Amino acid sequence: MKEIYFAGGCFWGVEKFFKLINGVVDTSVGYANGHTKDPDYKEVCTGATGFAETVYVNYDESILSLPYLIELLFKIIDPTSLNKQGNDIGTQYRTGIYYVDASDKEVIESKVKELAFNYSKEVVVEVLPLENYYLAEDYHQDYLDHNPRGYCHIRPQLYDIAKAAKDPYLT
């Protein structure tokens, strides 16, 4: 099993999307790469903590490849939008890919660079090692499963892409 952390705006929809993908074993939502200890949602929303709303993705590398997961992330975010996704604005809604395995850095940077050719504006997705990750409050976990009419910046039809996802990198 491998793990990767994706920041893509509000974590509710990002978690819902990745949970639907065959080969994703576990997810959680939390706060990553900030500079305070054990933040809560209210603190993170001030923008003063440096944290990004982030989704932990644990996946089976024999079913899914990291480049493919990054391609899927790019389907649900605007990678050229700095500190904003949908109606959510602030540094806590920035986009990022945070890795724990140093060997993933080159794979991530290469894939982001490849995908950047599809955009006329600069891609502003952070690629950084995971410095810290704190679980968000319980009511945020699986939020859209418990609140199907809850706000999400991801268009509902994109969830169909997640359900049908098949990794072209694996034979």
C-alpha contacts under 8 A as a table, 3 or more apart, distances in Angstrom:
res1	aa1	res2	aa2	distance
1	M	58	N	6.62
1	M	59	Y	5.62
1	M	60	D	4.84
1	M	61	E	6.10
2	K	58	N	5.67
2	K	59	Y	5.41
2	K	60	D	6.40
2	K	61	E	6.37
3	E	56	Y	7.08
3	E	57	V	5.55
3	E	58	N	4.40
3	E	59	Y	6.21
3	E	99	Y	7.60
3	E	100	V	7.28
4	I	56	Y	6.12
4	I	57	V	5.37
4	I	58	N	6.67
4	I	97	I	7.37
4	I	98	Y	6.35
4	I	99	Y	5.36
4	I	100	V	6.91
5	Y	54	T	6.39
5	Y	55	V	5.47
5	Y	56	Y	4.56
5	Y	57	V	5.93
5	Y	97	I	5.81
5	Y	98	Y	4.98
5	Y	99	Y	6.36
5	Y	130	L	7.70
6	F	54	T	5.49
6	F	55	V	5.19
6	F	56	Y	6.65
6	F	57	V	7.58
6	F	73	L	7.77
6	F	95	T	7.48
6	F	96	G	5.81
6	F	97	I	4.84
6	F	98	Y	6.41
7	A	11	F	7.20
7	A	52	A	6.44
7	A	53	E	5.91
7	A	54	T	4.31
7	A	55	V	6.26
7	A	93	Y	7.30
7	A	94	R	6.60
7	A	95	T	4.76
7	A	96	G	4.71
7	A	97	I	6.33
8	G	11	F	6.78
8	G	14	V	6.53
8	G	53	E	7.58
8	G	54	T	7.10
8	G	73	L	7.70
8	G	76	I	7.84
8	G	77	I	5.97
8	G	85	Q	7.15
8	G	93	Y	6.60
8	G	94	R	6.45
8	G	95	T	4.59
8	G	96	G	6.70
9	G	14	V	7.79
9	G	53	E	6.70
9	G	77	I	7.62
9	G	83	N	7.95
9	G	84	K	6.63
9	G	85	Q	5.00
9	G	86	G	7.69
9	G	88	D	6.79
9	G	92	Q	7.50
9	G	93	Y	4.07
9	G	94	R	5.95
9	G	95	T	6.41
9	G	153	H	7.93
10	C	13	G	6.60
10	C	14	V	7.11
10	C	53	E	6.34
10	C	85	Q	7.49
10	C	88	D	6.96
10	C	93	Y	6.17
10	C	152	C	7.29
10	C	153	H	7.39
11	F	14	V	5.12
11	F	15	E	5.95
11	F	29	V	6.22
11	F	30	G	7.84
11	F	53	E	5.62
11	F	54	T	5.85
11	F	55	V	6.17
12	W	15	E	5.45
12	W	16	K	6.35
12	W	29	V	7.51
12	W	140	H	7.09
12	W	141	Q	7.77
12	W	142	D	7.08
12	W	143	Y	5.91
12	W	144	L	6.26
12	W	152	C	6.91
13	G	16	K	4.97
13	G	17	F	6.06
13	G	144	L	7.05
13	G	152	C	5.48
13	G	153	H	6.99
13	G	154	I	6.10
14	V	17	F	5.18
14	V	18	F	6.34
14	V	55	V	6.87
14	V	76	I	7.68
14	V	154	I	7.75
15	E	18	F	5.35
15	E	19	K	6.03
15	E	27	T	6.59
15	E	28	S	6.98
15	E	29	V	6.82
15	E	55	V	5.91
15	E	142	D	7.23
16	K	19	K	5.25
16	K	20	L	6.65
16	K	142	D	6.98
16	K	144	L	6.70
16	K	145	D	7.59
16	K	159	Y	7.98
17	F	20	L	5.61
17	F	21	I	7.25
17	F	158	L	7.79
17	F	159	Y	5.69
17	F	162	A	6.03
18	F	21	I	5.44
18	F	24	V	6.86
18	F	27	T	7.65
18	F	57	V	7.40
18	F	162	A	6.83
19	K	24	V	6.25
19	K	25	V	7.83
19	K	26	D	7.14
19	K	27	T	6.56
20	L	24	V	7.64
20	L	159	Y	7.36
20	L	162	A	5.58
20	L	163	K	5.36
21	I	24	V	5.73
21	I	162	A	5.08
21	I	163	K	5.56
21	I	164	A	7.60
21	I	165	A	6.26
22	N	63	I	7.56
22	N	163	K	7.27
22	N	165	A	7.18
22	N	166	K	7.84
23	G	59	Y	5.62
23	G	60	D	5.24
23	G	61	E	7.71
23	G	63	I	5.30
23	G	64	L	5.88
24	V	27	T	7.68
24	V	57	V	6.81
24	V	58	N	5.97
24	V	59	Y	4.26
24	V	60	D	6.37
24	V	64	L	7.81
25	V	57	V	7.70
25	V	58	N	5.52
25	V	59	Y	5.16
25	V	60	D	6.75
26	D	56	Y	7.92
26	D	57	V	6.10
26	D	58	N	5.08
26	D	59	Y	7.03
27	T	55	V	6.66
27	T	56	Y	5.23
27	T	57	V	4.81
27	T	58	N	6.24
28	S	55	V	5.71
28	S	56	Y	5.22
28	S	57	V	7.17
28	S	135	L	7.20
28	S	141	Q	6.26
28	S	142	D	7.68
29	V	53	E	7.33
29	V	54	T	5.83
29	V	55	V	4.58
29	V	56	Y	6.25
29	V	135	L	6.10
29	V	136	A	5.78
29	V	140	H	6.99
29	V	141	Q	5.98
30	G	53	E	5.93
30	G	54	T	5.33
30	G	55	V	6.27
30	G	56	Y	7.57
30	G	133	Y	6.48
30	G	134	Y	5.36
30	G	135	L	4.14
30	G	136	A	4.20
30	G	137	E	7.92
31	Y	34	G	7.51
31	Y	39	P	7.68
31	Y	44	V	7.83
31	Y	51	F	5.53
31	Y	52	A	5.47
31	Y	53	E	4.90
31	Y	54	T	5.47
31	Y	133	Y	5.47
31	Y	134	Y	5.23
31	Y	135	L	6.45
31	Y	136	A	6.49
32	A	51	F	5.21
32	A	52	A	5.35
32	A	53	E	6.66
32	A	54	T	5.98
32	A	130	L	7.11
32	A	131	E	7.22
32	A	132	N	5.51
32	A	133	Y	4.40
32	A	134	Y	6.61
33	N	50	G	6.87
33	N	51	F	5.35
33	N	52	A	6.77
33	N	130	L	6.30
33	N	131	E	5.16
33	N	132	N	5.22
33	N	133	Y	6.63
34	G	49	T	5.64
34	G	50	G	4.20
34	G	51	F	3.94
34	G	52	A	7.22
34	G	131	E	7.83
34	G	132	N	7.10
35	H	49	T	5.79
35	H	50	G	5.91
35	H	51	F	7.23
36	T	39	P	6.48
36	T	49	T	5.84
36	T	50	G	7.91
38	D	134	Y	6.19
39	P	43	E	6.15
39	P	44	V	6.55
39	P	49	T	7.59
39	P	134	Y	7.34
40	D	43	E	5.42
40	D	44	V	6.26
40	D	136	A	6.93
40	D	137	E	7.26
41	Y	44	V	5.09
41	Y	45	C	6.11
41	Y	136	A	7.02
41	Y	137	E	7.43
42	K	45	C	5.26
42	K	46	T	6.84
43	E	46	T	5.46
43	E	47	G	7.45
43	E	48	A	7.31
43	E	49	T	6.77
44	V	47	G	5.66
44	V	48	A	6.88
44	V	49	T	5.71
44	V	50	G	7.46
44	V	51	F	6.20
44	V	52	A	7.77
44	V	92	Q	6.66
45	C	48	A	7.94
45	C	90	G	7.89
45	C	92	Q	6.75
46	T	49	T	7.42
47	G	50	G	6.17
47	G	51	F	7.51
47	G	90	G	6.52
47	G	91	T	5.91
47	G	92	Q	6.12
50	G	91	T	7.19
50	G	92	Q	7.04
51	F	91	T	7.67
51	F	92	Q	5.66
52	A	91	T	6.75
52	A	92	Q	4.04
52	A	93	Y	5.92
52	A	94	R	6.34
52	A	95	T	7.96
53	E	92	Q	5.63
53	E	93	Y	6.12
53	E	94	R	7.96
59	Y	64	L	6.92
60	D	63	I	5.53
60	D	64	L	6.09
61	E	64	L	5.00
61	E	65	S	5.68
61	E	66	L	7.81
62	S	65	S	7.55
62	S	170	L	7.87
63	I	167	D	7.27
63	I	170	L	7.35
64	L	68	Y	6.91
64	L	69	L	7.22
64	L	167	D	5.85
64	L	170	L	7.40
65	S	68	Y	5.38
65	S	69	L	6.46
65	S	167	D	6.92
65	S	169	Y	6.75
65	S	170	L	7.25
66	L	69	L	5.06
66	L	70	I	6.27
66	L	107	V	7.65
66	L	108	I	7.60
67	P	70	I	5.14
67	P	71	E	6.32
67	P	107	V	6.98
67	P	108	I	6.91
67	P	111	K	6.04
67	P	169	Y	7.98
68	Y	71	E	4.94
68	Y	72	L	6.27
68	Y	167	D	6.14
68	Y	168	P	7.54
68	Y	169	Y	7.14
69	L	72	L	5.04
69	L	73	L	6.21
70	I	73	L	4.93
70	I	74	F	6.29
70	I	108	I	7.58
70	I	111	K	7.27
70	I	112	V	7.65
71	E	74	F	5.20
71	E	75	K	6.60
71	E	111	K	7.96
71	E	115	L	7.67
72	L	75	K	5.12
72	L	76	I	6.97
72	L	162	A	7.77
73	L	76	I	5.52
73	L	77	I	6.46
74	F	77	I	5.34
74	F	78	D	7.02
74	F	79	P	6.65
75	K	158	L	7.88
76	I	154	I	6.04
76	I	158	L	7.22
77	I	85	Q	6.84
77	I	95	T	7.82
77	I	154	I	7.80
78	D	81	S	5.63
78	D	85	Q	6.74
79	P	82	L	7.86
79	P	95	T	6.89
79	P	123	V	5.25
79	P	124	V	5.89
79	P	125	V	5.79
80	T	119	Y	7.80
80	T	121	K	6.12
80	T	122	E	5.70
80	T	123	V	4.49
80	T	124	V	5.39
80	T	125	V	7.52
81	S	84	K	5.74
81	S	85	Q	6.86
81	S	123	V	7.76
81	S	124	V	6.84
82	L	94	R	6.15
82	L	95	T	7.57
82	L	124	V	6.23
83	N	89	I	5.94
83	N	90	G	5.11
83	N	91	T	4.76
83	N	92	Q	7.05
83	N	93	Y	5.30
83	N	94	R	4.07
83	N	95	T	7.15
84	K	87	N	7.31
84	K	88	D	5.60
84	K	89	I	4.42
84	K	90	G	6.17
84	K	91	T	7.60
84	K	93	Y	5.62
84	K	94	R	6.07
85	Q	88	D	5.42
85	Q	89	I	6.73
85	Q	93	Y	6.54
85	Q	94	R	7.56
85	Q	153	H	6.84
86	G	89	I	7.94
86	G	153	H	4.89
86	G	154	I	7.89
87	N	153	H	7.03
88	D	93	Y	6.55
89	I	92	Q	7.90
89	I	93	Y	6.25
90	G	93	Y	5.55
90	G	94	R	7.19
91	T	94	R	5.31
94	R	125	V	7.62
95	T	124	V	7.30
95	T	125	V	4.96
95	T	126	E	6.27
96	G	125	V	4.84
96	G	126	E	4.20
96	G	127	V	5.84
96	G	128	L	7.62
97	I	108	I	7.83
97	I	125	V	7.12
97	I	126	E	6.01
97	I	127	V	4.99
97	I	128	L	6.54
98	Y	126	E	7.80
98	Y	127	V	5.98
98	Y	128	L	5.04
98	Y	129	P	5.09
98	Y	130	L	4.86
99	Y	102	A	7.01
99	Y	104	D	6.60
99	Y	105	K	6.95
99	Y	127	V	7.90
99	Y	128	L	6.56
99	Y	129	P	4.82
99	Y	130	L	5.38
100	V	104	D	7.86
100	V	129	P	5.99
100	V	130	L	5.73
101	D	104	D	5.54
101	D	105	K	7.56
102	A	105	K	5.60
102	A	129	P	7.53
103	S	106	E	6.55
103	S	107	V	7.51
104	D	107	V	5.19
104	D	108	I	6.07
105	K	108	I	5.22
105	K	109	E	6.10
105	K	127	V	7.59
105	K	128	L	7.81
105	K	129	P	7.90
106	E	109	E	5.15
106	E	110	S	5.95
107	V	110	S	5.25
107	V	111	K	6.18
108	I	111	K	5.21
108	I	112	V	6.07
108	I	127	V	7.31
109	E	112	V	5.20
109	E	113	K	6.04
109	E	127	V	7.00
110	S	113	K	5.16
110	S	114	E	6.17
111	K	114	E	5.00
111	K	115	L	6.13
112	V	115	L	5.12
112	V	116	A	5.99
113	K	116	A	5.06
113	K	117	F	7.06
114	E	117	F	5.89
115	L	118	N	5.74
115	L	119	Y	7.79
116	A	119	Y	5.55
116	A	122	E	7.42
116	A	123	V	5.96
117	F	120	S	7.60
119	Y	122	E	7.18
119	Y	123	V	7.43
130	L	133	Y	7.39
136	A	140	H	6.27
136	A	141	Q	7.21
137	E	140	H	5.65
137	E	141	Q	7.13
138	D	141	Q	5.36
139	Y	142	D	7.88
139	Y	143	Y	6.51
140	H	143	Y	5.02
142	D	145	D	5.40
142	D	146	H	6.62
143	Y	146	H	5.30
143	Y	147	N	5.89
143	Y	148	P	7.99
143	Y	150	G	7.86
144	L	147	N	4.68
144	L	148	P	4.85
144	L	149	R	7.30
144	L	150	G	6.08
145	D	148	P	5.62
147	N	150	G	5.25
152	C	155	R	7.51
154	I	158	L	6.98
155	R	158	L	5.70
155	R	159	Y	7.74
156	P	159	Y	5.62
156	P	160	D	7.71
157	Q	160	D	5.47
157	Q	161	I	7.32
158	L	161	I	5.12
158	L	162	A	6.77
159	Y	162	A	5.05
159	Y	163	K	6.37
160	D	163	K	5.05
160	D	164	A	6.22
161	I	164	A	5.20
161	I	165	A	5.88
162	A	165	A	5.12
167	D	170	L	5.92
168	P	171	T	7.42
